[in-house]
């Protein structure tokens, strides 16, 4: 992220000093989102695309959303630990 600040601003330290601590996080999130959008745009622009950039962006959000891992119950955790201890570990 610091490299990006130096690429975008002549004096990034001065830019960062202008923000209060509570606003700095918002600025860095905004900057990170812009960097991500620029990378997505480059991928979209250099690829064969059958959709608009906004559609491509929405598709990438859906694809990158990771499903939450299923939480094990306490009994399942104990059973898994017992199988590991016995050397009989098998993924669910």
C-alpha positions as CSV (number, residue, x, y, z in Angstrom):
1,X,0.0,0.0,0.0
2,X,2.9,2.4,0.8
3,X,4.2,1.9,-2.7
4,X,0.9,3.0,-4.1
5,X,0.9,6.1,-2.0
6,X,4.3,7.0,-3.4
7,X,3.1,6.4,-6.9
8,X,0.0,8.5,-6.5
9,X,1.3,11.4,-4.4
10,X,4.5,13.4,-4.4
11,X,4.6,13.5,-0.6
12,X,2.5,10.7,0.8
13,X,3.6,11.5,4.4
14,X,2.0,14.9,4.1
15,X,-1.2,13.4,2.7
16,X,-1.4,11.0,5.6
17,X,-0.8,13.8,8.1
18,X,-3.8,15.7,6.9
19,X,-6.2,12.9,8.1
20,X,-7.2,12.5,11.7
21,X,-6.8,9.0,13.0
22,X,-10.5,8.1,12.7
23,X,-10.6,9.4,9.1
24,X,-7.3,7.7,8.1
25,X,-8.9,4.2,8.0
26,X,-11.6,5.4,5.7
27,X,-9.1,7.0,3.4
28,X,-7.0,3.8,3.2
29,X,-10.1,1.7,2.6
30,X,-11.1,4.0,-0.2
31,X,-7.6,3.9,-1.7
32,X,-7.5,0.1,-1.5
33,X,-10.9,-0.1,-3.2
34,X,-9.6,2.2,-6.0
35,X,-6.5,0.1,-6.5
36,X,-8.6,-3.1,-6.7
37,X,-10.9,-1.4,-9.3
38,X,-8.0,-0.4,-11.4
39,X,-6.6,-3.9,-11.4
40,X,-10.0,-5.3,-12.3
41,X,-10.3,-2.7,-15.1
42,X,-6.9,-3.8,-16.6
43,X,-8.0,-7.4,-16.5
44,X,-11.3,-6.6,-18.1
45,X,-9.8,-4.2,-20.7
46,X,-7.1,-6.7,-21.8
47,X,-9.4,-9.8,-21.9
48,X,-12.1,-10.9,-24.2
49,X,-15.2,-9.6,-22.5
50,X,-18.8,-10.2,-23.3
51,X,-20.0,-7.7,-20.7
52,X,-19.6,-4.2,-19.4
53,X,-17.0,-3.3,-16.8
54,X,-19.7,-2.9,-14.1
55,X,-21.1,-6.4,-14.9
56,X,-17.5,-7.8,-14.8
57,X,-17.0,-6.1,-11.5
58,X,-20.2,-7.6,-10.0
59,X,-19.2,-11.1,-11.3
60,X,-15.8,-10.8,-9.7
61,X,-17.4,-9.9,-6.4
62,X,-19.6,-12.9,-6.5
63,X,-16.8,-15.2,-7.4
64,X,-14.5,-13.9,-4.8
65,X,-17.1,-14.2,-2.0
66,X,-16.0,-17.2,-0.1
67,X,-18.6,-19.4,1.5
68,X,-18.3,-19.6,5.2
69,X,-16.8,-22.8,6.5
70,X,-19.2,-25.0,8.3
71,X,-18.5,-24.8,12.1
72,X,-17.9,-28.1,13.8
73,X,-19.9,-29.0,16.9
74,X,-17.9,-29.8,20.1
75,X,-18.6,-33.5,19.6
76,X,-17.3,-33.4,16.0
77,X,-14.2,-31.5,17.2
78,X,-13.5,-34.2,19.8
79,X,-14.1,-37.0,17.2
80,X,-11.8,-35.3,14.8
81,X,-9.1,-34.9,17.4
82,X,-9.4,-38.5,18.4
83,X,-9.1,-39.6,14.7
84,X,-6.0,-37.4,14.3
85,X,-4.4,-38.8,17.4
86,X,-5.0,-42.3,16.1
87,X,-3.6,-41.4,12.7
88,X,-6.9,-42.0,10.9
89,X,-7.6,-38.4,9.8
90,X,-10.0,-38.1,6.9
91,X,-11.4,-34.8,5.8
92,X,-15.2,-34.6,6.0
